[in-house]
Amino acid sequence: MSGEHEWIDEEAGPVVRPYAVTRGRTRPTSSSSLDLLAIVASTRSPAPANADLGVQHRRLLGCVAAQNRPVAEVASELGLPVGVVRVLLGDLLEHGLVTVRQPRDKATAATESLLQEVINGLRAL
């Protein structure tokens, strides 16, 4: 039985409850803010010998190995609640296996008028 299949039953759904995946923790151990739009990237570092990583930790690492992704997208890809993903990310941050970059400030984000100009420009093509 592969690691992916031990967590999901086609008819019943998740076999292991979220609190079991996080070992009863509801908050990440890391002090980093894990906003839904924060970008997660793999450091590509090997896991330390003392790292107690479960199947879901490894799935999360695999999810961000090829491409940096927002926390919300990682949760969706893994089919896990965002709270669970935040706890797992906290574990990976603690071991230096991922980095988290906060989303850009709203002040530097595109304004509605700028986006409208882009749309108008694209329509003109």
RAFENMO-V361399 format. One record per residue. N is the residue number from 1. OMEGA is omega as a letter, one per 40 degrees, with the letter a starting at -180 (999 if undefined). Layout:
# RAFENMO-V361399
n = <N:N>
omega = <OMEGA:OMEGA>
This chain:
# RAFENMO-V361399
n = <1:2:3:4:5:6:7:8:9:10:11:12:13:14:15:16:17:18:19:20:21:22:23:24:25:26:27:28:29:30:31:32:33:34:35:36:37:38:39:40:41:42:43:44:45:46:47:48:49:50:51:52:53:54:55:56:57:58:59:60:61:62:63:64:65:66:67:68:69:70:71:72:73:74:75:76:77:78:79:80:81:82:83:84:85:86:87:88:89:90:91:92:93:94:95:96:97:98:99:100:101:102:103:104:105:106:107:108:109:110:111:112:113:114:115:116:117:118:119:120:121:122:123:124:125>
omega = <a:a:a:a:a:a:a:i:a:a:a:a:a:i:a:a:a:a:i:i:a:a:i:a:i:a:i:i:a:i:i:i:a:i:i:a:i:a:a:i:i:i:a:i:i:i:i:a:a:a:i:a:i:a:a:i:a:i:i:i:i:a:a:a:a:a:i:a:i:a:a:i:i:i:i:a:a:a:a:i:a:i:i:a:i:i:i:i:i:i:a:i:a:a:i:a:i:i:i:i:a:i:i:i:i:a:a:i:a:i:i:a:i:i:i:i:i:i:i:i:i:i:a:i:999>
